[in-house]
Amino acid sequence: MRNKIIASMLAFFLGWFGAHKFYLGQTGWGIAYLLLCWTGVPFIAGFVEFLILLSTSDEVFDHRFNSALPSGTNFNLLEQAQGIEKLAELYNKGLITDEEFETKRRQLLERM
């Protein structure tokens, strides 16, 4: 599970090399930072991202950077329950078939 403080410290100290981007799973951006590190632009962007990461709430950070992690991590059960409710609404309105409903429902339940 990625940590907001670690990401922000990487952005502050090694932001011009894109270390925080690699840590957050944004490899493409990390490579771009490496290619442009001699220009000074990544240094400024890294400092701005340091400030943004520090001011981001834990919930927003987790949703943005930890929600796509594989199973075995802590998923927000409330979000999963809301997803099942929305899926049931689609099913009740006739917008998805029985098979689609069951497949998606099982996927959501496996992530809990």
Residue pairs with C-beta under 8 A, 6 or more apart in sequence:
1 66
1 69
1 73
1 74
2 23
2 24
2 25
2 61
2 65
2 66
2 69
4 53
4 54
4 56
4 58
4 61
6 23
7 20
7 23
7 24
7 53
7 61
7 65
8 20
8 50
8 53
8 54
10 19
10 20
10 23
11 19
11 20
11 46
11 47
11 49
11 50
11 53
12 46
12 47
12 50
13 19
14 20
14 46
15 33
15 42
15 43
15 45
15 46
15 47
15 49
15 50
16 33
16 37
16 40
16 42
16 43
16 46
17 33
17 34
17 37
17 42
18 29
18 30
18 31
18 32
18 33
18 34
18 37
18 42
18 46
19 30
20 46
20 49
20 50
20 53
21 27
21 29
21 30
21 33
22 30
24 65
25 65
25 68
33 42
33 45
33 46
36 42
37 43
53 61
56 64
62 76
63 76
66 73
67 75
67 76
71 110
71 111
75 111
75 112
77 112
80 108
80 109
80 111
80 112
83 108
84 105
84 108
84 109
87 96
87 101
87 104
87 105
87 108
88 101
90 96
90 101
91 98
91 101
96 104
